[in-house]
């Protein structure tokens, strides 16, 4: 997983340099802890221990636990969106609304499951966060929700959705259902790609007419 690089904070470098590799490792280690323990139970010392560095060295890269989590939340959302856009861009120009929604669902699931620690941490910790941390990621979340609203609106305009489908509820159900996969997915059930296609088909069948609109 490629994590957006940010300039390291000035300070004294520890022996764990190079700095960017260490920063990346801190984020990955922290994401696993936030995923497993939640926001409140995870400490900076635990993050440092998991990353194999001195606790004080964390401050060379981040001001606080909150700053680490904020970047993890942002990365989780960004990776999912990039995956969705990639799937949509791969569709032919004449793709139907149903194909676009299915591709969006597959892309969301692929982003979730292929970048599991970051996306799981984002999903599992969000409800635990104090208001100031929620505010920091709300813009990204609202923007991504609006992205899905536009996909569903396009499908409705082309007459492809079942009669009476509320687009706001449809979006909440779709994203809620696919986000829950981080809780139950097991590679033994099939590849990420296979499971993504199956779930996309199940959800699409629920909101679309049996024929293409």
N, C-alpha and C positions, 0 to 999 in steps of 0.2 A: 504494500500500500504506500502510495506517495503522499506524504503529508506536506501541506503548504509550509514553506520555510519562512520563518520570521527572524529578524535580527536578534541575536542573543543579547541579553542584558550585559552591560559592562560589569566587570568584576575580575576575580582571580580565577584563572582556569585551573581545574583539577586535573589529575592524571588521566581522567577518562576521556580526554579529547581524542579525536576531533569533535568540536563543539556541536556541529549540526547532527552528527550521528548520535551523540549523546542525547541531544534534545529529542530527536526522533524516538530513541529508546525509552526516554522518560514518558513520553506521550503514550507509547504502546503499553508500557508497564502500568501506567495509571489507568488506561482504558480498561484493562483486565480487572483491576481492583475495583473501579467504579461499577463495572458490570456485575461483579460477584458480590460486593459488599454494600454498594450504594454510596451516596454522597457523604452522609453524616459519618459513617463508620470508617471511612478511609482517611488516613492521615498522611501528611507529607513524609514522615519518617517511613511509613510503610511503602510509599511510592519510591523513595530513595533505595530502600532495601531491595525491592523488587527489581529496580533498575541496576543494582549492583554498584551504587555510588554513595558517597558520603551525603548525609542529610543536608549539610550546608551547601553542597554543590548544586542542589536543585535551584537555589536562589540565583545562580549565575544565569539560568535560563528562564525562570519564571518568578514572578513576584509572590505568588501565593497558590494555594490549592485551587482557589476559584479561577485563577487565570489558566491553570492547566485544564480544568474541566470545561471552561468556556471554549478553548480551542478544540477539545475533543467533541463537544456538542456541534460546533461549526463544521468540523471535518466530517462527522457522521452525516449531517444533512447534505453537505456539498458532494460527498461521494455518491450518495443515493441519487441526487439530482443528475449528476454527470452520467451515471449509468442509465437513467431514464432517457436523457437526451440522446445518448449514443444509440440506444435501441430505436428510438423514433427516427433518427437521422438515417438509419440503415434501411428504412422502409422505402418502397417505391413511391414515386410522386403521386400515383393514383390509389394509394392505400385508403381503405375504407375507415370510417370512424371506429368500427369494431376492431379492426386490425391495430389502429393507433392506441386504443385503450388497452388491448391485450399486450401490445409491446411496452406500454408504460408500466403495466403491472409486472411484467417480466423484468423490466429494467429496475424497478423498485426492489423487487425481491433479490435480484442478482446483487444489487448494491448493498442491501442489508446483509446477505449471507456471505458475500465475499469479503466484506470489511466488518466482520461480526463484532469484534470487541468495541470498535468505535460506535457503530450503530446501536448495538445492544446497550452500551453505556448511556447513549443519548436517550433511548426509549425508557430504560429502567430508572434513570435518575431524575428525569425531568419533573415528575410529580413531587419529588422530595426537596426541590431547590427553593431557596429564598427568593423573594420577588425580584431582587436586583439581578440575579443570575438568569431568571426566566426572561426578563426584559432584554437581556443581551442577545438572546437567540430568537426572540419572537419575530423579528423582521425576516430572518431567513425562513422560519416556519410559515409565516403568513404568505411570503412570496411563493413558496413551494405549493401551498394550498391553492393559491390563485392560479398557478400553473395547471393544476389538475382541474380546477373549475373551468378553465378555458377548453381543456380537452373534452370534458363532459358536455359543455355548452355546444361545442361544434358537433358532437354526436347527436344532441337533441335537435339542433337546427336541421340536420340532414334526415330527421325522422327515424333514426335507428333505434332509439330507446323505447322501452316498453311504456305504454300510456300511464301517466300518473307518477312516474319516477321523479322524486324530489332530488335535484342535482346536489344540493348541500348534503342531504342525508347519504346519497350515493357515494359522494367523495369520502365522507366520514367512515362509511362501512368498508369501502375499498381499502383505504389506508389503514384503518384499524385492523382489518383482517390480515393484510399482508405484513403489518408490523408484528403481529402476534407470532409469526413464524419463527422469530428468534427464540421463542420460548420452547418450541417443540421440535424444530428441525433436527433430524439425525441423518448423517450421510448414508446410513444403511438403507434409508428409504429411497435413495436414488440421488443422482447428481443434482446440483443446484439448478442447472438448466432444465432438467426433467421436471423437478418439483415446481419450478417457476411456471413452466408451460401448463402444467395441470391446474395450478391454482388460477392462473389467468383465464383458462377455459371455464372453470367453475364460476368465477365471478362474472365473466362476460355473459354467460348464459343466463345469469340472474337479472341483468339490467337491459339486455338487448332483445329485440324481437328475434324470432326464429329465422327471419330473412333479413338480408342486408338492406338498410335504408339508404 
